[in-house]
């Protein structure tokens, strides 16, 4: 039985969910710090952000920078985004290191998170709870993804019918204190 098993944590959907969440809070200039091109997940996350922005009719040109998941690259990309004349009012970073770097750069530039800049991280590793302010993050269900993979492997061994691939294990958005609702957001519509 050579059935292949394919599981996704729905990275594109999760990035789109984070983007829509910010749009719902009145943000229209939403920056995205993507990960390195050689990781498939970087492409999916960027695509999810792009899809949600386009669906809302929002501009994306000049709002995406690419880092390499390191703190240093997060600082460089955040500086590039935040030094623009019409800087983003929110940034989604593709991992916690780059999100924490964005938080530091914002402080360095005299911006207050979340009043001046809303920030959402991907990964939700324990460290983001201890940043000031604690970061809103996309939580990816790594443990349940692994256990689902094991269940599927056992089903294959038993010759049972397989679900449609890829199987998506859904993550969710954990709200903390790094996102603000933009006041009078309807006035600009």
N, C-alpha and C positions, 0 to 999 in steps of 0.2 A: 504494500500500500504506500504509494509515494505522494500522498496528499500533502500539500504544503500548508503550514500553519502561519497565519499572518495576523498579528495583533497590533493595533495602533492605539496610542493614548489620545488620538484625536487632536494633535497639536494645532492643526489649522483651525479646527473648531474652537479650541480653547483660546487661541490668540484673537479670533473673531469675537468670542464672548467677552474678553477683556476690553476689546475696542468698543463694542456696543455698550458695555457697562459705562465707559467713560463718555460716550456720545450721549447716553441717557442722563448723565450728570451735567450736560451742557457743554462739553468740550468738543471743539471742532478741529483744533490744530493739535493732533495727537502724534507725537514722535514715536518712532520704533527703532530700538537698537537690536539689530539682528545678530545672530551668531555667525561663525565662519561658514563659508560656502561648502566646505567638505563634509558637513554634517547634514544629512537629509532633513533632520528636525529643524534646522535653521530655515530652510526653504519653506517648510510647511507653516512655521510660525509667521514668517514674513507674509506668506500668501494669505493667511487668515486675517491679518491686519489689513492688507490691501483690499481683500474682498469686502470686509466690513466698512472700510472707508469709502470705497467706490459705491457700495450699496446705499450709503447715506449721502452720496454726492459730494464728498469732502476731498479736498486737495491732499495729495500725498507727495508731490514733488518737493524734494529737499528735506523731507521729514524722516527719511530712513538712513541710518548710519550702520555700518557693519563692524562689529568687534570680534574678539576671538574667545569670548567667555571669561577673559581675565579681568581683574579689577582695573589694571592699567588701561586696557582697551576701553573699558566702560567709562573711565574718566575722560579719555581722549574724545570718544564719540559724544558723550554728554556735553563736553565743552563746545564741540562743533554745533550741536543742536541748540544749546542754550545761549550761544553768542550771536545767533541770528537776530535781525531786527524784529522780525515777527516770530519770535521763538514759540515753540509749542507750549501749551498750557498743561499738557500731560505727556508722559513718556511711559511706554511699555518696554521693559528690558527683558531680553531673552534668557537671562539667568540671574541668580541672586548676586553674584559678584559684581556684575555690570550694573545692577540696580543699586547696590550699596555705593558704588563709585558715583553713580548719578546723584544720589542723595548727598554725598560729600561735596561734589562740584557745585550743586545748587547752593549749599550752605556757604561755600567759598565765594560764590557770586552774589551773596546776600539775598538769595531767594529762600523763602520759607516753604517747606513741604508740610502740609498740602496747600496752604493758602495761595502761593504763587505757582506751584508746580505739583500736579498730582502724579503719583508714581505707582506703577504696578510691576511686580516681578514675576518671573516664571520660576518654578521649582519649589518655592516655599520650604527651603531647608530651615532648620530651627533658628539659624542665625538671624533671619529677617525679623524675628519677633523682638530682638534685642536692639535693633537699630532705633534711633530716634528720628521721626516717629516710627513705630512698628509698621512694616510694609504690608499693604494689601498684596496678595500673591495668588497666582494660579497654582493650585495644588494638584500634582499629578500622582495618580494612584499606583505607584510603582509596585507596592506589595500585592494589591489585588490584580494587577496586570500579570505578575509572575504566577500567582496562584491560578489565574484563568488559563495561562499558557500550559501549566501542568495538567489541568483538567482536560484541555484539548488534546494534549499528547496521549493521555490515558485513553480518551475516546478513540483516537486513531488506532492505538494498539488493539483496542477491542473491536475495531472495524465498525464502530457506530457511525451514524450519519453526522456529518460535520455541519456546523452553522455556516452561513455565508461569510466569506472572507472579504476584507479584514474584519475581525471582531474588534469593536471599539469599546475600550474601557473608559468611561467618562471621568474627567477630572472636574474640579469646580473652583470657584473663586472664593478665597477666604478674605473677608473684608476686615481690614484693620484701620489704621489711622492715616494712611498716606494719600487718600483721595478726597478731594473736596468737590462740592457741587458749585459750578460757576453761577453766581447770582445773575439775575436778569438775562439768562441765556436765551430767553425767547425774544428779547428785544432785538437781538442781532439776526434773527432768522429771516 
